[in-house]
Amino acid sequence: MHVIKKSNTRKTNDAVSPVIGVMLMLVVTIIIAAFVSMFAGTTFADTEAAPSTVLNVKILSSGGTDGKQDVILIEHVGGSSIPSSDLKITTYYTSTGDERSVIRGEVLAQSMPIFTVTDSAGVNKKIVVPILSDVTAGSLGDSKINFGKYEFAPGTIATTYNSLGTWIALGFGTEAQLKAKSKDQIIKQYGFTKGSKVSVNIIHTPSQAVLYNKEVIVQ
């Protein structure tokens, strides 16, 4: 008499497949988690912390060396020093003159033009505004006080120097378009004068932190 023994081979093999599946899922999950962790770590490592800085902005209609110039002054009131190359200044001005439009200005070290101004002695100098108005750091025409070159430190002031520098920073046009225009022509075309309002936004580009965002009234 032959006794037929039942084999458990099929059941054993059936149990192997789910185990392999679970192991594969675990491996895939671990790989994905490692990738996400690496990506997140790289992203946060590349983001610079926002500086703790206090800035103040004034726009004068009677500034400059002769007291008749339109001048923007940016004062570093306190906090961390910032390389001026890390700053982006945008302005928005709604024209009330003959040209009715919203005019956007942008001050960025990589794109600001070099232009010529005449100093109090009548000598032509090349500058990139806003220059650092610190005589201990350099005199007018020295590249080290040009925007993008200096360290903007507490207690210092950056200035657009004269009307031409201010109009270029505000986006009214290029040096070629503006250097022959008088203040009266700018007032007629844009209505830009004492009492005008300009929205000023200063950004620390490495961290994209907003350091200043206010509406400034021309004094």
C-alpha positions as CSV (number, residue, x, y, z in Angstrom):
1,M,0.0,0.0,0.0
2,H,1.5,3.3,-1.0
3,V,0.9,6.3,1.2
4,I,0.7,9.6,-0.7
5,K,2.3,12.4,1.2
6,K,1.1,15.9,0.6
7,S,3.8,18.4,-0.3
8,N,4.0,21.9,1.2
9,T,6.3,23.2,-1.6
10,R,3.6,25.4,-3.2
11,K,2.7,27.0,0.2
12,T,6.3,27.7,0.9
13,N,6.8,29.3,-2.5
14,D,3.7,31.3,-2.1
15,A,5.0,32.8,1.1
16,V,8.3,33.8,-0.6
17,S,6.7,36.3,-3.0
18,P,5.1,38.6,-0.4
19,V,8.3,38.7,1.6
20,I,10.4,39.8,-1.5
21,G,7.7,42.4,-2.3
22,V,7.8,43.9,1.1
23,M,11.7,44.0,1.0
24,L,11.6,45.7,-2.4
25,M,9.2,48.3,-1.1
26,L,11.4,49.0,1.9
27,V,14.4,49.4,-0.3
28,V,12.6,51.8,-2.6
29,T,11.3,53.8,0.4
30,I,14.7,54.1,1.9
31,I,16.2,55.3,-1.4
32,I,13.4,57.9,-1.9
33,A,13.9,59.1,1.7
34,A,17.6,59.5,1.3
35,F,17.1,61.4,-2.0
36,V,14.6,63.8,-0.4
37,S,16.9,64.3,2.6
38,M,19.9,65.1,0.4
39,F,17.8,67.5,-1.8
40,A,16.4,69.3,1.2
41,G,19.8,69.6,2.9
42,T,21.3,71.1,-0.3
43,T,18.5,73.6,-0.7
44,F,18.7,74.9,2.9
45,A,22.5,75.0,2.8
46,D,22.4,77.2,-0.3
47,T,20.0,79.7,1.3
48,E,21.8,82.5,3.2
49,A,20.3,83.7,6.4
50,A,18.6,87.1,6.2
51,P,20.7,89.9,7.8
52,S,19.4,91.9,10.8
53,T,19.6,95.4,9.2
54,V,17.7,98.6,9.7
55,L,17.6,101.0,6.7
56,N,16.0,104.4,6.1
57,V,15.4,106.2,2.8
58,K,14.9,109.9,2.0
59,I,14.3,111.5,-1.3
60,L,15.2,115.2,-1.5
61,S,14.2,117.7,-4.1
62,S,16.7,120.3,-2.9
63,G,19.9,118.3,-2.2
64,G,23.3,117.8,-3.9
65,T,26.2,120.1,-3.9
66,D,24.2,123.1,-5.0
67,G,21.1,122.4,-3.0
68,K,18.9,122.2,-6.2
69,Q,19.3,118.5,-7.0
70,D,16.9,115.5,-6.7
71,V,18.8,113.1,-4.5
72,I,18.0,109.7,-2.9
73,L,19.7,108.9,0.4
74,I,19.8,105.4,1.8
75,E,21.0,105.3,5.4
76,H,22.2,102.2,7.2
77,V,20.8,102.9,10.6
78,G,22.1,99.8,12.4
79,G,22.5,96.0,12.3
80,S,24.6,93.8,10.1
81,S,26.9,95.2,7.4
82,I,25.9,94.1,3.8
83,P,27.9,93.9,0.6
84,S,26.2,96.4,-1.7
85,S,26.4,93.8,-4.4
86,D,23.8,91.8,-2.4
87,L,21.3,94.6,-2.6
88,K,18.5,95.1,-5.0
89,I,16.5,98.4,-4.9
90,T,13.2,98.7,-6.8
91,T,11.1,101.8,-7.0
92,Y,7.6,102.5,-8.3
93,Y,6.4,106.0,-9.2
94,T,3.1,107.0,-10.6
95,S,3.7,109.8,-13.0
96,T,1.4,112.8,-12.7
97,G,2.9,114.8,-15.5
98,D,2.4,114.7,-19.3
99,E,3.5,111.0,-19.3
100,R,0.9,109.2,-17.3
101,S,2.2,105.8,-16.3
102,V,3.7,103.8,-13.5
103,I,7.5,103.9,-13.8
104,R,9.6,101.2,-12.3
105,G,13.2,101.7,-11.4
106,E,15.7,99.0,-10.6
107,V,19.1,99.4,-8.9
108,L,21.2,96.2,-9.3
109,A,25.0,96.1,-9.2
110,Q,25.1,93.8,-12.2
111,S,23.1,96.1,-14.5
112,M,23.7,99.7,-13.2
113,P,25.3,101.9,-15.8
114,I,28.5,103.9,-15.3
115,F,27.9,107.6,-16.1
116,T,29.7,110.9,-15.8
117,V,29.0,113.6,-13.2
118,T,30.8,116.9,-12.5
119,D,32.1,117.4,-9.0
120,S,32.1,120.8,-7.1
121,A,35.5,121.6,-8.7
122,G,34.2,121.2,-12.2
123,V,36.0,117.9,-12.8
124,N,34.2,115.1,-14.6
125,K,34.1,111.8,-12.7
126,K,32.6,108.4,-13.5
127,I,30.3,106.8,-10.9
128,V,27.8,104.0,-10.3
129,V,25.0,105.1,-8.0
130,P,24.1,105.0,-5.2
131,I,27.7,105.8,-4.2
132,L,28.9,105.6,-0.7
133,S,29.1,109.1,0.8
134,D,32.0,108.3,3.2
135,V,35.1,110.4,2.6
136,T,37.2,107.9,4.6
137,A,36.2,105.1,2.1
138,G,37.1,107.1,-1.0
139,S,36.4,110.2,-3.0
140,L,34.0,110.8,-6.0
141,G,35.2,108.8,-8.9
142,D,36.9,106.1,-6.9
143,S,35.5,102.7,-8.0
144,K,35.6,101.4,-4.5
145,I,32.7,103.7,-3.4
146,N,30.6,102.7,-6.4
147,F,27.4,100.6,-5.9
148,G,28.3,96.9,-5.9
149,K,31.9,97.5,-4.7
150,Y,31.5,98.7,-1.1
151,E,30.4,97.1,2.2
152,F,27.3,99.0,3.4
153,A,28.0,99.4,7.1
154,P,26.0,100.9,10.0
155,G,26.3,104.6,10.2
156,T,27.0,105.1,6.4
157,I,24.8,106.7,3.7
158,A,24.5,105.8,0.1
159,T,23.5,108.5,-2.3
160,T,22.5,109.0,-5.9
161,Y,24.6,112.2,-5.8
162,N,22.6,114.4,-8.2
163,S,19.4,114.7,-10.3
164,L,20.9,112.6,-13.1
165,G,21.8,109.7,-10.8
166,T,18.4,109.9,-9.2
167,W,16.4,109.9,-12.5
168,I,18.4,107.0,-13.8
169,A,17.8,105.0,-10.5
170,L,14.0,105.9,-10.7
171,G,13.8,104.5,-14.3
172,F,13.1,107.8,-16.0
173,G,15.6,106.9,-18.8
174,T,19.2,106.4,-19.7
175,E,22.1,108.9,-19.3
176,A,21.9,109.8,-22.9
177,Q,18.1,110.5,-22.6
178,L,18.4,112.5,-19.4
179,K,21.6,114.4,-19.3
180,A,20.3,117.2,-21.4
181,K,17.0,117.6,-19.5
182,S,16.4,120.2,-16.9
183,K,14.6,119.7,-13.6
184,D,11.6,121.8,-15.0
185,Q,11.4,119.4,-17.9
186,I,11.3,116.4,-15.6
187,I,8.6,118.0,-13.5
188,K,6.5,118.7,-16.6
189,Q,7.0,115.2,-18.1
190,Y,6.6,113.2,-14.8
191,G,5.3,115.6,-12.2
192,F,8.2,114.6,-10.0
193,T,8.8,117.2,-7.4
194,K,8.4,118.0,-3.7
195,G,5.4,116.0,-2.3
196,S,5.6,113.2,-4.9
197,K,5.3,109.7,-3.5
198,V,7.7,106.8,-4.5
199,S,7.4,103.2,-3.3
200,V,10.9,101.9,-2.4
201,N,11.7,98.3,-1.9
202,I,15.2,97.1,-0.8
203,I,15.9,93.3,-1.0
204,H,18.8,91.2,0.3
205,T,19.2,89.1,-2.8
206,P,21.0,86.0,-1.3
207,S,18.1,85.4,1.2
208,Q,15.4,87.3,-0.7
209,A,14.6,89.1,2.6
210,V,12.9,92.5,2.3
211,L,15.0,95.0,4.3
212,Y,12.9,98.1,3.5
213,N,9.4,98.5,1.9
214,K,7.8,101.9,2.3
215,E,6.2,104.8,0.4
216,V,8.7,107.7,0.6
217,I,7.5,111.3,0.1
218,V,9.9,113.6,-1.7
219,Q,11.0,116.4,0.6
